[in-house]
């Protein structure tokens, strides 16, 4: 056998799993279709939200102390609906925590994990390689891939798909998916503000869109705006002054004037859920298993919890042993968390995202409930922070 474990996908989730297995005796190969260059600083400034569950995961990997100075804490989350007179506040003190979450530039976390991979003794990294086929045998899987040296092959006991929404591994193994595409786009950028954010994150539900603001360095906030395709096309056609006007109208003046918006990017949103997160000698994690709408910032955090649970199972597994019990156990352990997060996002979209009869009255009732009833607030907060399925 060439390797015990092949991790396909060198993004944050794939790199995190490799790091989680650094102290094991497993021989691991990480296959990434793009280049991995630890010597080049990453310029990715897109804000990522790390839940307390992700802080716990990154602590377990020994990564958190390296990035701690770069994170911005979220001490309060302010949830509101445009044109409604009430709102919901979630505070860290109500959960006996220092922060409800943290914001970090994506490039900082990527660079730290790539450097750790470069130093890892039991890990081989193959970059700029494309999986061509996966042939599952009785006692191993054979991976055929294209590299700069031509067509190559290797044999592994287990394949871990961490290769994102359009997973090649998932396609090769013919694992069916449920795909939801309701013609929405995500627009991200960075705002410069007149006032300090005071470590408050905002989730604002508009008539046909959802807008999130994440505290960043100084008087800056990360913007994530989910909207219909037609709305994005209208904004794309505006000049910078008109975009600022539209943002100000949607946000109000709680943070004073929006002085500038920088680094605008946008892409179409599609929710994808694999009908099974395991296959023959394979397991799907992160976006390969569940690509979520960016409501309540759950995608990466759910993927890192996948990493934590899978790594725990792999530490107890021998490559010479039957892999089926491990895969079944992993799926059994992760199903409740996956289902709960899907229900959370579906409920938020139904409650705030689309018009329905008596919507305003029901939304007012929901905000009062979560703001005033501690049991409901605790349930919502623990679910959003990823605490319900971890021993923390």
N, C-alpha and C positions, 0 to 999 in steps of 0.2 A: 504494500500500500504506500502511495506517495505521501499522502497526508491523512490525518484523522478527520479534520474539519476543514471545509472550504467555505469561507464567508464571501459571498458574491455581493459587492457593493461597498465602496469605500467612503460613504457619507458618514454623518455623525453616528447613526445607529450601528452601522457595521464596524466602525472604528472603536466604538464603545464596547461592543461585544469582544472584539479582539483584546482590548485592554483588560476586560473582566476575566479573561482566560490566561492572562500572562503568567500566573503562578502555577498553572497546571502542567502536566507532562504531555498534553496533546500537541501534536504537530499541526500547525494551522497555516493555511494559505489564504490571503485576502486578495481577491481579484476585482480590480476596478477598471471600468472602461475609459475613464479619463486619466490625465496625468496626476501623480501625487508627488509634490515637490516641497519638502519641509524647509528648504532654504529660502523660499520666496514668501515673504509676508502676505497674508491674505488681505484683500481689499474689500471683502464682503462686509458691508455695514448694516445689513438687514438685521433688525432686532429680533432676538429669540426670547421667548418667555419660558423660564425654568420654574416649574412648580416645586414645592418642598419635597415631593417624591423624587424629582430629578436631582435636587441638592443631595439627598440621601444616596442616590445611585452614584453620583459623581464623587461623593465622599468615599463610598465603598471602593471605587476605582482608583482612589488616590489622586484624582484630578482637581477636586474642588479647591484645595489650598493654592493651586497654581493660578486659578482664574478668579479667586475671591475678590481681589482688588479691582477687577474689571467689571464686576456685576453691580447693577443698580437695584436696590431693594424696592419692592412694591409693598407699602405699608397699609394702603387703603385701596379698595376697588369701588368705584362709583358707577352704579348701573342706572340708566335712565332711558326714558322713551320720549322722543321729541313731541312737544306740545302737551305732555302730561305734567301736572304740577308736583308730582311726587317722584321719589327715587329710592334706591336701595343702597345702603353702605355696608360693605364688609371690611372689618378692620382686623389687623393682625392681633391686637390686644384681645379681641373677643375670642380668639382661638389659642391664646397663650403662646403666641409665636412672635419672633422678631420681624418676620415678613411673611406675606401671603405668597410671595414668589419673587423672582429676580429676572432682570433683563440684561442680556449680554449680546454684543455684536456676534453674529454667526461666525465671522472669520476668526475671531479670537478662540472660540471653542474648537473650531475645525483645526486650527494650527496646533493647538496643544495636543489634541488627540493624534494628529498625524505625526508629531514629534515623538509621542509615546510609542506609536507603532514602529517607527524607524529604529527605536532602541530595544524593541522587544525580542528576546532571544529565540522564542519558540514560534515566531511569526515570519513568514515569507510574504512579501508584498509584490504582486504583479500588477503593474499599472499599464494603462493604454491597451487593455486586453478585452476582447469581446467574445462572450460565450456563444458558440455556434450550435451546440447540441449537448444534451445530457442523456446518457444511456444507463438506465438503472439495472444493475445485475443483482443476483441473490445476496452477495456479500459485500458489494461496493457499488459506487456510481462512477462512471467514466465521463469526465468533462472534456469536451473538445472546444478549444478557444483559439481565436485569431490574435496574434501578437505581431510585433515588428519583425520577428524571426519566422513568421509564417504560421501555419496550422500546428498547434501543440495539443497535447492531451495529458491528463493526469487522473489518477485514481484516488477516490476519497471514500471514507466511511459515511460521512454526513455532509449534506449541503445546506447551508443557511442562506436564505434569500433575504438580503438587506438592500436590494437594488431598486427600491422605490416603487412609485405608483404603476409604472409601465414595466413591471418586473419580467425580465427575460426568463428567469428560473420558473416563475409561476406559469408563464406561457408554455415553456418547454415541457413542464410536467402536467399540463392541461388541467390545472386546478381552476374550476369555474369561479366567476366573480359576479357580484351584484354591482352594477354601475349606475350612478345617478348623476345626470347632467341636466341641470335646469337653467343653463345659459347665464351663470353668474361668473363674475370676474373678481379677482383680488387686486387691489391697488395698494402698494406700499411706498413709503417715503419717510422722510424725517422733517419734522416741523421745528421752526424756531419761534419761540413764544415771547410775549411781552412779560409774562409773569412766571414764577417758579412753579414747577409741577408738584412740589412738596411730596414727592414719592407716592403720588396718587395715580392709579391707572383708571381709565374710563372705558366703559362699554356702553355705547349709545345706539339705541335702536331707532332708526329713521323709518319713514313710511315704506320704502322699498329697498332699504339697505341697512347694513350693520357696520358701525364705525368703532374701532378700538384705538385708544391712545396709550402708549407704554412709556413710562418715565425713562429718560435717557440722561446723558451727561448735561450738567448745567441747565439752561432753560430750553432744552430740546426734548422732543418726544417722538417716539416711533409711531408711525401711522399704519394701520391695516384697515382698509375700507373694502368691504364685500358688497358688491352692487350688481345690478343686472348688466348684461352685455350692452344694451342700448344706452344705459347711463354711462358706462365707461367710454363708449364711442363719443358721447357728447362731451365728456370731460377731456378726452384725448384731443378734441378739436379746439379746446380753449387755450388762450395764452396764459402766461403765469399769473397775471393780475386777476383774470377771471376765475382761475382755479382757486386762488386765495379767497376770493369773494364767496365762492361756492362752499368752501370749507368753513369759513367763518359763519355762514348762514346755518350750516348743519351743526356746528359745535356750540354756537352761542358765545358768550363772553366770560364764562366762568374762569378761563385762563387768560383773559385779556385778549389782545389782538394777536392774530397769527401773522408773524412778520415775514416768513418765507417758508417754502416747502422745497425740499431738495431730494434728488435721487429717486424720482418717481419711476416705478416699474409696475407692470401689471401682467397677469396671466389668467387663463380660464380655470375655473374651479370644477373639479369632478370628485365626487365621493365614490370610493371603491372599497368594497368589502369582500374579501375572499370567503367563499363558502366553507372552506376549511383552512386553518393555518398550518396544517401539516400535509405532507405528501409522501410518496415512496422515498425513503432515505433523505427527507428534506423537511425543513421547517421555514415558515415565512415570519418575518418580524418587521416592525415599523410599517412604513407606507406600503410595503409589498403585501402586508396582510390587511391593513386598514388605512386608507387615505381619507382623512376627515376634512369637512369644512372648517376653516380657521375660526370657529366660534368658541370662545372661552379658551383658546390657545392650548388645545389638548394633543395635537398630533405628535410632536417630538416627545412630550412627556409620557404619552402612552407607549411610544417606541422604546424609551429608556427603561420603563418598567418591564417590557418584554425582555430586554437585555438582562436585567437583574434576575428574573425568574429562570430564563433559559440557561444563563451561566451557572446558576445554582444547581440545576439539573445536570449540566455537562460536567461539573466538578465531581459528581458521583458516578459518572459513566465511564466505562472502558471501551475503547474503540473496537475491541474484540468481542464485545457483548452485543446482544440483540438490541437494535435501535428502536424498535417499535414501542416497547413499554415507556421509554423516555419520551417519545413523541406524543403518545397518548396522555401521559401525565402532564406534559407541558400544556397541551391544549385544554385539558381539564382545569388546570390552575389559572390559565389566562382568560378563559371564557367569561367569568363573572365581571371582570374589569372591562373587557372589550364591550360587553353588552350594556353595562352601566353607563359608560361614556357615550355610546351611541344613543341611548335613551336620553341622556342629558342634552346632547346637541339637537336631537330631533325635537325635544320638548321646547327648547329655546327658540328654534326656528318656527315651530308651530305657533308659539305664544306671541312672538314679536316680529317674525319675519314676513308673514303673509297676512293680508286682511281677511277677516271673517266677521260674522255677525256678533255684535256686543263686544268687539275686540277691546275697545278702550276701557270698558268696565272691568273685564276680566284681567287686563294688564294692570290696572290700578290695584285690584284685589291681590294679585300675585306679588306686586312690589311691597304692599303693606305687610303681607304674610312673611316674606323673607326679611323684611326690615325689622319687624316687631316681634315675631315668634322665634325664640332662640332655637328650638328644636329644628325648625325648617331651615333656619340660617346655618346651623351646624351641619345638617345633612348636605345642603348645597355646597358649603365651603369645603368640607372634607372630600366630597366627590371631585370638585374642581381642582383641589390641591393634590389629588392622587393618594390621599392618606388611607382610604378605606380598605386598600388591599396590600398595605405594607405594615410591617411591625414597628411603626414609629408614631 
